[in-house]
Amino acid sequence: MSDDEREERELDLTSPEVVTKYKSAAEIVNKALQLVLSECKPATKIVDLCEKGDAFIKEQTGNMYKNVKKKIERGVAFPTCISVNNTVCHVSPLASDEAVLQQGDIVKIDMGCHIDGFIAVVAHTHVLQDGPVTGRAADVIAAANTAAEVALRLVRPGKKNQEVAEAIQKVAAAYDCRIVEGVLSHQMKQFVIDGNKVVLNVSSPEMRVDDAEFEENEVYAIDIVTSTGDGKPKLLDEKQTTIYKRAVDKNYNLKMKASRFIFSEISQKFPIMPFTARDLEEKRARLGLVECVNHDLLQPYPVLHEKPGDLVAHIKFTVLLMPNGSDRITSHSLQELNPTKTVDSDPEIKAWLSLPIKTKKKGGGKKKKGKKGDKAEDSMQTEPVDEAANGASQ
């Protein structure tokens, strides 16, 4: 076996060291989510919350692997986003933005962390109110959460991506909601947040994906967005876009000095992971990013909106397809929900929800010889984030 082949084999979940890095990233992003959630109060500036989330992840990851010989990349894998009410996703404002949260807002928090390129992402929905969430707000959150619980049980070796898409659409319909178009659940690999194997939650004439089968030792970001509207969000203003990712396979000789300056800064600071323009020099960024995007050097993450009055919920988690079953490593418990709908009367959804998450097979990946994996081996047996913490609210 060549060194390259050995390296490739060791960089999936068969390596206890890799599992440890995924779980370390997950622990940090779960705590970051908890921190941001605790600060979500009326009159709080959205940009301040985003900055706190990112700062916590940078600080926590910065304390790890400080004394190793080979430098290990670590930090924010996806900038903290706070999207409210009918806004679907990707709101991570610039420092000058004055938008604040208000009582009754449906707040969607989305963020990611990585250790050595092994990525853990999470998204959670919370309503700014005391007491149980009722009415359509409860319906749309329960739809996203129950769909996520079903996806957790269907994203397993031998199952197909299309099965998952059809199931989560059926769950959303049971709550009289829709799965939002254009959202993908991606396989993730080292330094790859959007791998080629995907679940397209809703297919459309403009968007289709290849059939794929899930396999053992894969990692997925399961991304569920539900809406009380028609599930066809629109881009209203390109200027709201602040999150981008370097398109590593594209090249172009930029004409503007500001563009060249910004692109050089991006290539040095954010060569692979998505980043927010807030972390760039703002005046130059405004000028330079446009040319970079126009020539496909950067992939934008647009801010999308359903219609005013529509309610949108977002649940995202990271799952490791281990030999002994699925291990959801990112999540957060929901506030109490009293939805107007239930899935109790649907036998197919009930059957999906009753599927086990773990198999009876014990133990983790293959045991490695030598010192490299010994210490990390124990991590294979660590308890995952409470599987029932997001229990299917019905």
C-alpha positions in Angstrom: 0.0 0.0 0.0 1.4 3.4 -0.9 1.7 6.2 1.6 -1.1 8.1 -0.1 -3.4 5.1 0.1 -2.5 4.6 3.8 -3.1 8.4 4.5 -6.5 8.2 2.7 -7.6 5.1 4.7 -6.6 6.7 8.0 -8.6 9.9 7.3 -12.0 8.4 7.7 -13.9 7.0 10.6 -11.9 3.8 10.7 -9.2 6.0 12.4 -10.0 6.6 16.1 -8.0 9.9 15.9 -10.4 11.2 13.2 -13.4 10.3 15.3 -11.9 12.1 18.2 -11.4 15.2 16.1 -15.0 15.1 14.8 -16.3 14.8 18.4 -14.0 17.5 19.7 -15.3 19.9 17.0 -18.8 18.9 17.8 -18.3 19.5 21.5 -17.1 23.0 20.8 -19.9 23.9 18.3 -22.5 22.5 20.7 -21.2 24.8 23.5 -21.0 27.7 21.0 -24.6 27.2 20.1 -25.6 27.1 23.8 -23.7 30.4 24.4 -25.3 32.2 21.5 -28.8 30.8 22.4 -28.3 32.1 26.0 -27.6 35.6 24.6 -30.6 35.7 22.2 -32.8 38.3 23.9 -35.0 41.1 22.6 -33.0 44.3 21.6 -29.7 42.3 21.1 -27.9 43.1 17.9 -27.7 40.2 15.5 -24.1 41.0 14.5 -23.0 40.9 18.2 -24.4 37.3 18.5 -22.6 36.2 15.3 -19.3 37.7 16.5 -19.7 35.9 19.9 -20.3 32.6 18.3 -17.3 32.9 16.0 -15.1 34.2 18.8 -15.9 31.3 21.1 -15.1 28.7 18.4 -11.8 30.5 17.6 -10.9 30.6 21.3 -11.7 27.0 22.1 -10.1 25.5 19.0 -7.1 27.8 19.5 -6.5 26.1 22.9 -6.1 22.6 21.2 -3.1 21.0 19.5 -0.9 23.9 20.5 2.2 21.8 21.2 2.2 19.5 18.2 5.1 19.5 15.7 2.9 19.7 12.6 0.6 22.7 12.5 -3.1 21.6 12.7 -5.6 23.9 11.1 -8.7 24.5 13.2 -11.4 27.1 13.8 -14.7 28.3 12.3 -16.0 25.9 9.6 -19.1 28.0 8.9 -19.6 31.5 10.2 -22.3 32.0 12.9 -25.6 33.0 11.2 -28.8 34.3 12.9 -31.7 34.3 10.5 -35.1 35.5 11.8 -38.8 34.7 11.0 -39.3 34.4 7.2 -35.6 34.6 6.4 -34.3 31.2 5.5 -30.6 31.2 6.2 -27.1 32.8 5.9 -27.6 36.0 7.8 -24.2 37.0 9.3 -24.2 40.8 9.1 -21.3 43.2 8.7 -20.1 45.1 11.8 -22.1 48.2 10.8 -25.4 46.4 10.7 -27.9 47.6 13.4 -30.6 44.9 13.2 -31.8 43.6 16.5 -33.9 40.6 17.8 -37.5 41.3 18.9 -39.8 39.5 21.3 -41.6 36.7 19.5 -39.0 36.3 16.7 -38.3 32.8 15.4 -34.5 32.7 15.6 -32.4 30.2 13.5 -28.8 29.8 14.6 -26.4 28.1 12.2 -22.7 27.5 12.8 -19.8 25.1 12.2 -16.4 24.2 13.8 -13.5 22.1 12.5 -10.4 20.5 14.0 -7.8 19.6 11.3 -10.5 19.9 8.7 -12.9 17.5 10.3 -16.1 19.5 10.5 -19.1 19.6 12.8 -22.0 21.8 12.0 -25.3 22.5 13.8 -28.4 24.6 13.3 -31.2 25.2 15.8 -34.5 27.1 16.0 -35.8 29.0 19.0 -38.7 31.3 19.6 -38.0 34.4 21.7 -40.8 33.9 24.2 -41.5 32.4 27.6 -43.6 29.3 27.9 -44.5 26.7 25.3 -44.5 27.5 21.6 -48.0 27.1 20.1 -49.8 27.5 16.7 -48.0 27.6 13.4 -44.6 28.4 14.9 -44.8 25.1 16.9 -45.9 23.3 13.7 -43.0 24.5 11.6 -40.4 23.7 14.3 -42.0 20.3 15.0 -42.0 19.6 11.2 -38.2 20.3 11.0 -37.4 18.4 14.1 -39.5 15.3 13.3 -38.1 15.3 9.7 -34.6 15.5 11.2 -35.4 12.5 13.5 -36.6 10.5 10.5 -33.6 11.5 8.5 -31.3 10.4 11.3 -32.9 6.9 11.1 -32.8 6.7 7.3 -29.3 8.0 6.6 -27.7 4.7 7.2 -25.7 2.2 5.1 -27.7 0.6 2.3 -30.4 3.3 2.2 -30.7 5.7 -0.8 -30.7 9.5 -0.8 -34.0 9.7 -2.6 -35.7 7.7 0.3 -34.6 10.4 2.7 -35.9 13.2 0.6 -39.3 11.6 0.1 -39.6 10.8 3.8 -38.9 14.3 5.1 -41.3 15.8 2.6 -44.0 13.5 3.9 -43.2 14.5 7.5 -43.4 18.2 6.6 -46.8 17.7 4.9 -48.2 16.0 8.0 -47.6 19.3 9.8 -49.1 21.3 6.9 -45.7 22.7 6.1 -43.2 22.4 3.3 -39.5 21.4 3.0 -37.7 24.5 1.6 -36.3 24.0 -1.9 -32.6 24.3 -2.7 -31.4 22.9 0.6 -28.9 20.0 0.4 -27.7 17.6 3.1 -24.0 17.0 2.2 -21.5 14.3 2.9 -18.5 15.9 4.6 -14.8 14.8 4.5 -11.6 16.4 5.7 -11.7 20.0 4.6 -14.8 19.4 2.5 -18.0 20.9 3.9 -20.0 20.2 0.7 -19.1 16.8 -0.6 -20.5 15.3 -3.8 -22.8 12.8 -2.2 -26.0 14.7 -1.2 -29.6 14.5 -0.3 -31.6 17.1 -2.3 -34.5 17.6 0.1 -36.8 18.8 -2.7 -36.1 18.1 -6.4 -37.1 20.7 -8.9 -36.8 21.2 -12.7 -33.7 23.4 -12.1 -32.0 21.1 -9.6 -31.4 17.4 -9.7 -28.7 15.2 -8.1 -27.3 11.8 -8.7 -28.7 8.8 -6.9 -26.5 7.8 -4.1 -26.3 5.1 -1.4 -25.1 5.8 2.1 -22.1 3.8 3.3 -20.4 2.9 6.6 -17.8 5.3 7.9 -19.3 8.3 6.1 -20.1 11.7 7.7 -23.1 13.8 6.8 -24.5 17.2 7.6 -28.3 16.6 7.7 -29.9 20.0 6.9 -33.6 20.4 7.2 -35.5 23.7 6.6 -39.3 23.9 6.8 -41.7 26.6 6.0 -45.4 27.5 6.5 -45.2 29.1 3.1 -44.6 27.6 -0.4 -41.0 26.6 0.3 -39.7 28.5 -2.7 -37.5 31.2 -1.2 -36.2 34.2 -3.1 -33.1 36.3 -3.2 -34.3 39.8 -2.5 -31.0 41.8 -2.3 -27.5 40.5 -3.3 -26.0 43.1 -0.9 -27.3 41.0 2.1 -24.9 38.3 1.1 -21.8 38.2 3.4 -20.8 34.6 3.4 -18.5 33.2 0.6 -16.3 30.2 -0.1 -13.2 30.1 -2.2 -13.8 28.2 -5.4 -10.5 26.4 -5.5 -10.8 25.1 -9.1 -11.3 28.6 -10.6 -8.8 31.1 -11.8 -9.0 34.6 -13.2 -6.7 37.6 -13.5 -8.6 40.3 -11.5 -8.5 43.8 -12.9 -9.2 45.9 -9.9 -6.6 46.6 -7.2 -9.2 46.3 -4.4 -10.3 42.9 -5.8 -6.7 41.6 -5.9 -6.1 42.8 -2.4 -9.2 41.1 -1.0 -8.7 37.9 -2.9 -5.1 37.7 -1.6 -6.4 38.2 1.9 -9.1 35.5 1.4 -6.6 33.0 -0.1 -4.3 33.5 3.0 -6.9 33.5 5.7 -9.8 31.4 4.3 -8.4 29.1 1.5 -11.0 26.3 2.0 -13.7 27.0 4.5 -16.6 29.4 4.1 -16.0 32.9 5.7 -17.9 36.1 6.4 -17.0 39.4 4.8 -17.1 40.8 8.3 -13.6 39.3 8.8 -12.2 41.3 5.9 -11.3 45.0 5.7 -14.9 46.3 5.1 -14.4 49.2 2.5 -12.1 47.2 0.3 -14.3 44.1 0.7 -17.4 45.9 -0.6 -15.5 46.8 -3.8 -13.4 43.7 -4.3 -15.9 40.9 -3.6 -18.1 41.8 -6.5 -15.5 41.2 -9.2 -14.4 38.0 -7.4 -18.0 36.7 -7.4 -18.7 37.8 -11.0 -15.8 35.7 -12.2 -16.7 32.6 -10.1 -13.6 32.9 -7.8 -16.0 32.9 -4.8 -19.1 30.9 -4.2 -21.7 33.1 -2.4 -24.1 31.8 0.2 -27.2 34.0 -0.6 -29.6 35.3 2.1 -33.0 33.8 1.0 -36.5 34.8 2.1 -39.9 33.3 2.2 -42.9 35.7 1.9 -43.5 38.1 4.8 -45.7 36.4 7.4 -44.3 32.9 6.5 -42.5 31.1 9.3 -39.3 29.2 8.7 -37.5 26.6 11.0 -34.0 25.1 10.6 -32.5 22.0 12.2 -29.1 20.7 11.1 -26.9 18.1 12.7 -23.7 16.1 12.0 -23.9 12.4 12.0 -21.2 9.8 11.9 -22.2 6.5 10.2 -20.3 4.2 12.6 -20.1 0.4 12.4 -22.3 0.2 15.5 -24.9 2.6 14.1 -25.5 6.3 13.6 -23.9 8.8 16.0 -25.5 12.2 16.0 -22.7 14.4 17.5 -24.3 17.9 17.2 -27.8 18.9 18.5 -29.6 21.0 21.1 -32.8 20.3 22.9 -35.9 22.2 21.8 -38.1 24.4 24.0 -41.6 22.9 24.7 -43.8 22.7 21.6 -47.6 22.4 21.3 -48.2 22.0 17.6 -51.7 22.0 16.1 -50.8 18.9 14.0 -49.6 15.4 14.9 -47.9 12.5 13.1 -49.4 9.9 15.5 -52.0 8.7 12.9 -49.5 8.1 10.1 -48.2 4.5 10.3 -45.3 5.1 7.9 -43.9 8.1 9.9 -44.4 6.2 13.1 -42.5 3.2 11.7 -39.6 5.4 10.6 -39.4 7.0 14.0 -39.4 3.6 15.7 -36.3 2.5 13.8 -33.2 2.0 16.0 -30.3 4.5 15.7 -27.7 2.0 17.1 -27.2 -1.5 15.9 -26.3 -4.4 18.3 -22.8 -4.6 16.9 -20.4 -3.3 19.6 -17.2 -1.3 19.3 -16.0 1.3 16.9 -13.7 1.2 13.9 -10.8 -1.1 13.3 -8.3 -1.2 16.1 -5.0 0.5 15.1 -1.7 -0.8 16.2 0.9 1.4 17.9 0.7 4.6 19.8 -1.0 6.7 17.1 -4.5 5.4 17.9 -4.3 4.1 21.4 -5.3 7.2 23.4 -8.0 8.1 20.9 -9.5 4.6 20.8 -11.4 5.3 24.0 -13.2 8.1 22.3 -15.0 5.6 20.0 -16.9 4.5 23.1 -17.8 7.9 24.4 -21.5 8.7 24.8 -22.9 10.7 21.9 -24.9 13.8 22.4 -28.2 12.6 23.8 -30.0 11.0 20.9 -33.4 11.9 22.4 -32.6 15.4 23.2 -34.4 16.6 20.1 -37.1 13.9 20.5 -39.7 14.0 17.8 -42.1 16.6 19.1 -45.6 15.7 18.1 
